[in-house]
Every structure is written in C-alpha cells, then in structure tokens.
Amino acid sequence: MNLDLSVSTGNRSLKMYASRLQKLEIVTYRDLLYHIPSRYEDYSLITSISTIQEGELVTVQGVVSQAKNSFTRSHKSIQKITITDESAATDLVWFNQPYIVKNFSVGDSLSVSGRVELFSRKRTLISPEYELLSSPRVHTGRIIPIYPETRGVSSKWLRKQISLLLTEIDGQIEDLLPSIVRSSHLLMDLGSALSSIHFPDSMTSAESARHRLAFDEVFYIQMLTQERKNQWSQIKNGMKLTISDEQLHAFTNSLPFTLTQSQLQVIGEVRSDLARTKPMNRLLQGDVGSGKTVVAALAMYAAALSGFQSAVMAPTEILAQQHYNTLTSLLSPFGIKVGLVTSSSRYHVASSKKNKKKSDKLHTTHYPLPTTDVLVGTHALVAKNLTFTKLRFVAIDEQQRFGVTQRGILREKGKSPHILTMTATPIPRTMALTLYGELDASYLTQMPKGRKTIKTWLVPEEKRSGAYEWVEKQIIETDSQIFIICPFIEESENMQTVKAASIEFERLKTDIFPHLRLGLLHGKLKSKEKDLVLTQFREKKFDILVATPVVEVGIDIPNATTIVIEGSERFGLAQLHQLRGRVGRGDKQSYCLLFTSSDNPTATARLKAMETMSSGALLAEFDLKMRGPGQMYGLAQSGSRMLKIASFSDFELLDQAKKAAILISEDLTNYPKLQQMIASKMIDVITPD
C-alpha cells in the first residue's frame, strides 16, 4: 500500500479520527507507522488468578461467568465482569461505561491485563485492558506500547490501528539503508524494527528497534546534508570579494575597540572564503557581545569595495534596527550606504512599465535600493517586489528563526551569493554538526577586553523581598538601570502573556518600586511604540524596563547593569544566557537574578549552573544532557529540524550515522533507490530544513 496516502482514506475509524490525529502530527499512514511509543507496560507474565496480589501489574486469562451493570446510591453505574480460571475467580470493574457489558457474553474466554486493587474488600482489576483469547494479542499478555495521546485518541485505539496497518503492509516495507551499513553497525532490518518498536517480544528487542530507527533518522539527515554540501561545492559562478591588507587595516583601525584574537582568526577564514569563486557557506557561532556583527561588516566592506551589494536578514524589527545602527556606524565612514527594510516603515519601489500608475509599496526607510550598498531587514527582504541588482553577500542572523522558503528566496535574489549565517544561541557542536554539517563552522570563543563576567544568583521565593531592596539600592547608588523579564505563558507571545506582563508591571510600579520610573515592553506593541519605549529607556527616562522575552536579542542599553528573570525555571539555559547578555555591555559590574518558586531538584540544578558557567557553549552542552534538545531550543517553527527518535546527546550514534552517510554519499549511484529518495527530499536552501 502507499504509506503516503492520508489516513482519511482508510477505514471508518481512521476517517472519523483524522482531524484528531492531526494534533499528534499524524496525517499519512507513514506518520501513523512512525508514531513511536513513549514507553511500555510489561503485561507479558501470565498469572493464575489465585496468586494475584494488591498493587501488582498482572495478566490473567479466564472464562466470563457473569457480566452485569449495577448502580450506586448516587446513580452512577458500575460495570462488573467476573472471570474464572482453574484456580479461582476475580472481578473486573469499570465505572460509567455501560456499553462495556455488551462486549461480553457468558462463556467468552478473555485475556485481561491491569493493576490489582482492593474493591469491596476483594482483589479486583480496575479498568483493565482486555481482549478475546481467540484474537491476536495486542493489548494484553505481552509488552504493550503506550503512545503520546490527545483527547479522544487513546493508546488502546492507536495500538489497534497500528496493528492493523502492520498486518496490511507485512513484507512490503522496503529497506533503503544499504546492507553494508546494516551489517557493519549490527542493525535489524526496517520491517522488523517497525514491528518491534510497536509490539516487541522483549525490552531488548524494543531497544534494538529504537536504535535502528534512530540511526535512520540521523543517517538520512546526514545524507541530505552531504548532498547539499556536494551541490554547494559544485557552484563555481560566485564572485570574488576581495579586500587588500591596506584596506583591511584601515577598517580595523577605524574601530573604537581592539579586535580579539578569535575575531581576527574568523575574519581570516571569512576573507579566504570571499576570495574564491565558490560561494562561502559558513556558520558563525558566538556568545552575545562576542563581535559577530563586526565580522559580517568586514564582509560587507569587501563586497562594497568589489562593487556589489549585501543583505542582512534579522528575525525581529528590534534586531534589524540594532544592526542598521551598528552597521551605519561601522561602514558610513567609508562611504558605504546602509538601508533598512521592515514591515512597519515604507518605501516606494519604481513601478513597472506595464503599470506605471500603480506603485509597489515596499516597507523600508532611508536610501533607495539601487543606491544602497547594504540593506538590513526582516522578512520584508523576501518580498516579491524587492529585487537586487548586484547582491553577492548575505548575512542571516539567528538563522534558526527563519524557514527554508525564506532563506531560499533570499539566496535566489542574489547570483550565487556568499552566505554567512550567524547565531548567538549556543548550539552544542554535536548538534551543529548534525543539523548544519554542510556549512563550514567558525566560533568566536573570546569576549572583548574589559568585559566583566556577569554575576548570577539564583533567588528563591523567600529571598524575593530582599532582592527587590537590593535592586532599588543598586539603581539609586550606581545610577544604573535594570530589566525585569516576565516569561511567556504559552510557546509564543500572545495577549495572555502581554496581560501577565502588564499586571506584573502595575504590581511593581504600585507596590514594590513606587518611587522609581518603570516602562513596559512587549511584542504586541506597534513598532513605533517599541522604538519610543526603547529610546526613553536608553535616554534614562525609565529606571526599570518590565518586558517579555522580546528583549532576548537586539537591545543594547550600556547603562543597564541588572536583569531580573521571573519564572526562570520556564526557560532553557540557552535562552537564559541570551537574556543575561542584555546587561554587562558597559564598564560597570553587572548582575543577573534568577527568580524561581520551583522546588524541583532538577530545575534547581539547572539554574545553579548559571551561577558558575559563563560560557554559552558549556551551558548548551549541560542543558542538552539535562533536558534534551526539544525543550532547550523550542525549534518548532518552519525551517527547523529536531530529532523525534534519536537524541543529540547520543554522541556515538551521531558519529556512526555521519560516517556512514559520508561513506555512502561518495558512491551514491550504486544505490539508485536511495539516491532517488534523497533527490526527492532535496530542497535548494542554504541550511537543513
């Protein structure tokens, strides 16, 4: 059968549940087949009824001797089935499910699994799993899978549907993983793995099945990565962007600071890439404040000297505005014009000859595009009516926030442009090599001279009032400013989050800091309102800025020396580290206070790491081990790939799969079906989807 068909084309039950299954990201039969159990219950040991004990998880088999509905004094119904084996009898009890009695007839032979509890002073199985002995064992008498569920879709329902699907496709699963890889890594075949992951004979076979499917997941990502790398290496029509030693020295000497050795090394790598006809495809990682923008600015300077344009894409208007200000400061002394394009400011592009009366409105400010050397923007950069004439360098900041389509469009606007993707989100190297293995990687490992380490303290609930007093004293005595961050309530900023921040703002303003000046910033404010709040804060018209995590990137307030993060246990360490980077940008000692009301030992251990670790890379590795990648990064948006079965902390598996992919990709023509599958999933983008 075709596993890529929608489940809505299936049996009556699948059709009825299709919309509910979408909440579990199950749309096709393949999605259903790869809906992997989150855990298992071991019902494999069959016990005689006479030996069952309270609290045990057991499977018993017997014949139905009685089935009836009864009612309590409050008119609630109880369903009681009595089964008997050769040793004794026991009751099976359900509540308020009168239809269950109709499923049984006296004389039916049943297999029943569940936990033994006391009911009416008798050992009883409460709401157990059950099935006729004449049918295949799916719910009882074996190790059974427990799946991620949603309302109306239970593990029992999923087991039945997946069992039917496995029976229908038995022997039809084509294994595209080369046999040389399977044998060298002792992997079971795909058909056995899919059967065993759902209905294992033992926990050992379940683990072997999971290992095979996890290997597949990383292997195919790496195959796509290798193909993209091969594609990129074949592009030879890029333009050389050169900068002489004299011009480089003129640029570095104009800077108001001294470059770190790490920056000089990365600039050398980027300069070498730009001087080739093969377009650069480089990932630049570095902590907040490590100087990534200066590296990108040097590349833009080289592009302008060579007669070409550059584009910088940022995820938010705040960050785009920040980049515009910084790049203008760095590049304008050399006569390089920097423009800004966002969704809230306007710019008219020249109309086409076919329709001179109708002007195409494009959101931008400052210089017209044809005379702009560098254009900084948000998603507005990928607008259809925005065209570049000489785009040869592209910098993408916080690249994980953009979808593959947006990145691909920007690439197409240039003619094989050199591309530098940047991120301040600390990504463990194993994770980066898996997700972005086709990019050359550079790391900024040093902070500028004079930058002081931010002192970080975990503040439990009982010390909150004392912390508020310390904060107020800090503001008054050092003439500094502070951020107070309220966490997201949902996965992204919404009106409920804004309301919570607004309520906290009023509480702080009225009850805690009545003598100080407070401002409020959140993502639902209009762009002009955000700019006004930030300008006022920068001009010291506020002592305290209460904000949602919208300040995570792009806000540079040198006089802000303290950041207070409410509900810090809600954040991953990577995000906390980025928030912490909002302070410590001046010459004063800076502080980060992590407020928490959680008494969870694991959460406390995570937050305590912030007190002793100042390196984003070390924190990312620590968080990966503690929480896993999904919670760390929250990369659910289009354009991001997170592992569903494998784990980024399984370094050995990641290494094995990558080496296998490199080996097979060197001679992919020997595996035509695998080559066809890889080709069908190839997307002409600069980073993995």
N, C-alpha and C positions, 0 to 999 in steps of 0.2 A: 504494500500500500504506500501511498505518497504521504510521508510524515509531515510535509509542509502544508498540507490542507488544514483548513480551520476546523477546530473541534466542533463548531456549529454545524458541520456537515455530517456529524456522527449520529449515534443512537439517540433515542428520545431524551435520555437523561442528560447527555452531553449538550444537546441543543438547549434544554431548559436551564442548564447551569453555565452556559457560555459567558454571559455577562459577569457572573460572579467570579469565574475563573480568571478573567482579565485582571482582577485585583491581585491575583497571585502571579501575574505576568505569564499566564498560560493562554495562548491564542491558538497555537497549532498543536497537532499530535506530537511533534518533536518537543515542544515546550512541556507537554504533559509527561512525555517519556523522561525528560531531563529535570523533572521536578523532584529533586533529591531529598530523601528523608533527613530530618534534622536530628533524629535519634531513633532508638529501637526499644521495644519491650520484649523480653525473653519469655515467651509462653511455651517453649519447646518441651519442658518436662511435664509429662502427663502423670497425674497423681490420682490415686484412688480416693474416693470421697471420704472414707473413714479416717484418712490421715491428714486431712487439711486442717490448718491452724490459723487462728486470727492473725491478720496482718500479712499473710503470705500472698504472693502473686502466683496463681496456680492455673493449670488447665485440667479440667475433669471431663470425662465423657460418660454419658448415661442416656437412659430412655425416659421420655416425658411420661410422668404418671398422672400429672394434674396441671391444669392451666386455668387461671381464673382472675377476674378483676374484683377488687374489694374497695371500700371507701372508708376514709377516716371520718371523725365527727365533724371536721370542717369541710367535708365533701370533696376532699382531694382523693384521687384514685391511686390505688396501688396494684401493680401487676405482679402476680406471683406464679412462678412456674416451678414445679417440683420434678427433679430428675433423680433417677436411681441407677446405681451400678451394682456390681456383685457384692460390694462391701457395705454400702449404706445409701442414704438419700440426703439430698440437700435442696434448699430453696434458692431460686434466682429471683431477684426483686428489682423492679423498675418503678419509677414514680411518674404519674401523669402522662403515661404513654399507652393509652388503652388499645391502640392498634396492634401492639406487640403480641397480645394474646392470640390474635387472629393468625399470627405467623406459625403457631404451633398446633399440633394435634397429638392427642394421647397416642403413645407408641413410636413417636419420632425419636430417632437416635441423634443426639446432639453432641457437639464439641463446644465447650464453654471455657472462656479464659477471663480472669479478672482477679480482683483483690478480695480476700476473705474478711468479712466484718461481722460483728455481732448485731443481729436484728431480731427483736423479740426474744432475746437470750439464746438465739441459735446461730451457729456458724452459717453465714449466708454470703452469696456472691451478689454484690450490689451493682446494678447496671453493667453486667459483664458483656464482653464480645461473645457472639455465638454464631454457629453455622451448622447445617446438617452434615452428619458424618458421610453422607452419600456424595457430597460436593467436595471439590478440591479445597485444601486448607489454605485460606487467605488471611483470616482474622484470628485464628486460634491454633494451638498445638504447634507453634513454630515461633521463630523470631519475627516479629511483625514491625513494619515501619511506622513511625509517627512523623507526619509531614507538617510543614508550615501550612496553616489553615486560614480561612477567612470566614466571615459569617455565612452560615448555610452550607459550607463546604468542609466536611469533617474528614479526618484521616481514614475512617472506615469507607466513606464514599470514594475517596481517592484511591484507596487500595483496590477496590472493586474495579474501577475504571482502568487503572494501570495494569491490573492483572489481565483484564480482557484484551487490552492493547498488546501486551507482551505475547499472549496466546496467538493473536491475529498475525503478528509480524515474526513469529518464531521461524528462525532460519533465514530471514530476509535482510537482516542487518549486515550492511557492507562495511567492512573494517578498512578504512583508508590509511591507517597507521602502518607504515612499512614493516614487514615481518622482521627485518634486520633490527629495527628499533624495539619491537616487542620482545624478541628473543634476548637481545643484549641487556634489556632492563627488566627481564622476567615479568612481563606484563600479561595479564589474561586477555583473551580476545574480547572485542567490544560487545558482542552478543551476550557472552557470559557475564561481563561486567554490568551491563544494564539489567540483566535478570537478577544478579546477586546483590546489586545495590538496593533493589526494592524488596526482594524476597530471599535473603541469604540463608544458607544452610547452617552457618555459624558466624560468630562475630569476626572471625579471622577472614572468612570469605567476603564479608561486608567491607572490611578494611582494605582488602586487596582490590575490590571493585572500585572503592572510592579513590584509591591510589591511581588506578588505571584512568579513570575519568578526569582526575585532577591533572595527570600527566598530559592527557589530550588537550585540556583547556589551555595550559601554558604552551604546549608544543605548537598548537595552531596559531596562537597569538605570535609566537616567535617566527613561525613560517611566514605570516603576513609581514612581520617586521623585516625579515630578511629579504622578502620580495620588494618591499618598499625601498630598502637600502640599495638593492641592486638597481631598481628603477632610477633612484636618485643619482647613483654613480654613473649611469649612462647618459645623464644630461650634460652636454658639453657646450651648450649655447648661452651660458651665463656670461655676464660682462665682468671684466676685471675692474675692481675698485681699488685704486692704488693711492697710497699716501707716502710721501718721501720721509726720510728721517728728520729733515729740517721741519717739515710741516707737522709731523708728529710731536716734535719737541716744542714747536710753537703752541700747539694745542695743550699739551700737558703743562707747559709753563704758565698758561693763562688761567689755570685752575686755582681757586682760592684755597686749595688744600694739596697735600702731598699724596700721591697715589701709593697704595700699599703694594708690597711685592706680589701679592696674589693678583691684584688688578693688573699689574704690569705683565704678569705671565699670561693672563687671559687675553689681554689686548694683543699680545704677540700671537696667540692662537687664532684670534679673530682676524687679525691683519693678514696672516698667512692664508687663511681661507678666502678672504676677499680678493686676493691677488690671483686667484685661479679662475678658469672658465667654468669649472664645475661649481655650481652654486653651493654656498655654505648651507649647512643644515645642522645647527648647533643648539644644544640646550644649555642654558646658563643658570645655575643654581647658586643662591647666596642669601644669607640672612637679611632681614630688613636692615637697611643702613649700610650694607657692605659695599655698595657702589656699583650696582648693575647698570644703572642709567648712564653713568659716565662711559662705560664700555660700549653701550649702544650708541651713545652720542659720537664717539670716535668713529664708529662705522658710518654714521650719517654724514660726518665731516668728510670721510673718504669718498662717499657717494657723491656729495656735492662737488668736491674737487674734480671728480671724474665726469661731471655734467649730468648727473642723474638724481632722481627723487627718492625719498624714503617715506615709509609709513610706519606709524606706531599705533597698535591697537591695544586698548586698555579695557577692562571689564566694566568699569563704572565711570560716570562723569567726574566724580571727585578725583579719581586717579588720573583720568585723562587731563583734567585741568592742572593737576600737580605736575604731570610730565611736560605739559605745554610750558608751564612757568620755568621749570628746571632747564629744559632744552633751549628755551629762548635765552636764558641767562648764559648757558654754555656756548651756544652757537652764533648768536647775533653779533658778537664782536668780530666774527669772520665774514659778516655779510650774508649769513645763511638765514633765509626767511622761514619761520616756523608758523604753521597754521593749525587751527583747532576745528574739529568737526564733531558735534554732539547732537543729541536728539532734541535739545531744547533751545539751540541757537540757530539762526537762519543764514542762508547764503544762497544766492541765485546763480545757477549754472546757466551758461549761454544756451538758448533754445536751439532745437534742431531746425534745419532749413525747411523741413516739412511742416513744421508748426511753430512759426515764429511768434504767434500771438500768445501761445501757452508757454510760460516759463516753468522749468522744472525746479521745484524748490528743494534745496538740499540744506540740511541743518549744519551750518558751520559759521565761523567768525573769522575776522582778521583778513588774511591775504586770499585773493582769488587763486584757485587751484593751479592754473597754468604757470603762475609765477611763484608758487610755493615750493621750497626745496624739501621741507619736512612737513608732513601732515599727521597730526596726532588726533586720534578719535576713538570713539566707542564702536558699537555695532553699526553706526551710521557710515563707517568706512566701506561697508559691503553693499551700500545702496546701489541699485542698478544704474541710476543716473550719475553716479560718481565714477569718472574714468581718469586714469593716469596716463600721461604721455610717455614718461620716462622712469617708471617705478622699477628700481633694481635692488632695493634693500627693504626688508620688512622685519620689524621687531614686534613680537607678540608678548605682552606682559600678562602674568598669571594665566598662562596658556590653558590650564585645565578647566578654566571657566568658559571656554568657547567650544561650540560644537564643530564637528568636522566640516559641515557645509560652510560655515562662516569662514573657517580657516582656508578652506579650498578656494572660495570665491576671491579672497584677498590675494591668494597666490596667483590665481588666474589673471588678476588685474595687472600684475607685473609680467615681464617676459623672463621667466625662469629667475626670479629674484633670489638674492642671498637672504636666508632667513635665520634670525636669532630668536629663539623662544626663551623667555625668562620666567623664573618663578622664585618667590620668596617663601613659598610653602615648602618646608623641609621634607623632601622625599627620600626615604632610605635608598641607598644605592641599589640594593637588590630589586626594589620596586621600580626604580627608574630604568634599570637595565631591561626589565621585563616589559614595561609599558612603552619605553622610548628608546628601545635598543637600536633603532636606525638613525638616531641622532648622535653626533659627537657631543660629548659632555664636558663642560667646564665647571669648575667650582671656585667660588670666592670664599676662601676659608679664613680671611683676616678681616677685622674691623678697623676703620680708620684710627690713626693715632689720637690719643686724648679721649677716646670714647670710653666712658666709665661703665663698668658692669652694673646692671640694674639690680638693686637689692630686692629680693622677692620673699614675701612672707605669706604663709597660709594662716587665715584668720577664722577661727571657729566662731560659732554664733555667740558664745558667752563673752567674746572679746570685741564684739562689734562696736559697742558704745565707746570703748577706749580707743578703737581705731578711728572713729569719727572725730574724737577730740584731737588725736594726733594729726589727722588730715587738716583740720582747721588751723592748728598751730603751725603746721608746715606752710600753709598758704600765707598766713599773716607774717611769720618771721622771715621767710625767704622770698616773699613777693613772687611766688610761683603759682601755677595753675594745675588743675587736675581733671582727669577724665573719670567718670563713673559709668561703667558699662552694664546694661541690663541684657540678659541673654534672650535669644529667640525662644518663643514658646513653641512654635512649630518649626518645621525644617527650614522654612524661609520666612523672610519678614512679611508679616501681614498686619491687618488692622488690630488683631488681638494683641500682637507683640507691641505695636505702637501704643495701644491703650495702656498696657502694663508699664511701659516706659514713662508714659505721661503721668500715670498715677504715682510712680516712684519719684518722678520729678517734683510733683506737688508736695509729696511727703517730705522729701529732703529740703525743699525750699521753705516749708512752713515749720516743720518740727525739728529738723536736725541742724540746718545751716541758715537760720533766719537773718543773720547779719551779713551773709555773703551773696554774691550775684551769681545766679545759675542760668544756664542756657540749655536748650533741648534740641537734639538732632536725631532724626530717624529717616529711613529710606523712603517713606511716603511723602516727605516734604517735596515741594517743587524745587527744581534746580536752583532757581533764583533765591528761594528761601534757604536752601542749604548753604549756598555761597554767602548769603548775608550772615547766617549764624557762624560760619567758619571765620569770616572776616572779623566779626565782632569778637570772637574768641581770640583770634590772632592779635587783635588790637587791644587785648586785655580788658574788654568791656564785660567779660564774664570771668569769675574765679573758677567756676566748675562747669564742665560740659557733661550733661547727662545724655547718654547715647545708646542706641542699639549697636550691634557689631558692624554697622555700616562703616565705622571708623577703622575697621580691620586693616584696610590698605588706603594709602593715598592722602593721609592728613599729616602735615608736617608743622608742628607747633613747638618751636625750640624752648619756649618758656614753660611747657607742660612737663612737670617732673614726677608726677604720681598718677598711676592708673589703678582704680579700684574696679574689680571684676566681680559682679554679683553672680551667684549660682555657678561658680567656676567649675563645679563637677559636671555641668552640662556640656562643657567644651572639650574637644580633643587637645592634646598638648601642643600640636602644631598650630592650632588656632590661638590658643593662649599665648604662645610665643610670639605670634604675629601681633596680637593685641598689645603685648608688652612692648613691642617695638615702636609703639606710638609715643613713648617717652624716652628720655635719655638722648635726645637729639641736640641738647645744648651742653654747656660746660658744668652744669650743676649736677650733684648726685641725684639719681632718680630711683623711684621705688614702684613696685607692683604689689598690690594687696589682693590676695585671692580670698574672697568671702565664700564660705560654704556652710550649709546647715546639715550636710550629709555626714553620717557617722559610719558609712560603709568603709571597711578597712582597705578595700581595693582602690576605691576612689581617693582615699586619703594618701595612699602610697603613690598614686599617680601624681597628685598635686604636690606632694612633698618633693618630687623630682624637680619641679620648677624652682625650688629654693636652692638647689645645688647645681643644676645644669643650665648653662647659658648658651650652649651650642644647639642650634635648631636641629642639626643632623643627629646629634646624640639623643635629643628628645624624641625625634621621629622614630628612631630605632627602638627606644624604650616603649613608646606608645604602641608601636606595631606589635610588640610582644605582649603588652598588657591588654590591649583592646581589639586588635585586629584592624585591617585597613578600612573596612566599611565604615565603622564608627569614627575612625581617625579623620577621614577626608570628606565623607559625605558626598562623594562624587557621583551623584545620580543623574546629573544633567546630561543632555545630549552631548556626545563627543567624548565621554569618559568611559573607560572600560575597567570594571573591577571584577575580580575573580569571584565566581559563585561557589566553586567546589574546592579549588586549590587555595593555598594560603601563601601570602607573601612572606610569612615567617618560616616557611619550609624551604630554606636556602638550598638544601641538597636537591630537592625536586626541581626547583627553578633552574639550577645549574645543569642538571641532567637533560631537561627538556630543551634548554637553549643549545647545548652542544649537539643534541640530536637534530634539531632544526637546521643548524649550520651545516651539518654533515649532509642531510638530505637535500637542502637547497642548492648545494654545489652540483648536484646531478638530478635535478627535479624531473627532467624529461624521461627518466626511467620509471616514473610513477605518474602516468598520464591522468588518471582519475583524481589523484591528489592535486596535481597541477591545475586541473580544471576547477576543482573546488576552491583552491587558493585564488585563482584568477577571478572566479565569480564573486569573491568577497573583497577583492582589491578595490580600494577607493583612493582616488588621486588626491590625497591630502598629505599634509606635512607631518602629522603625528597620528598615532593609532586612534581608532575610534573606540 
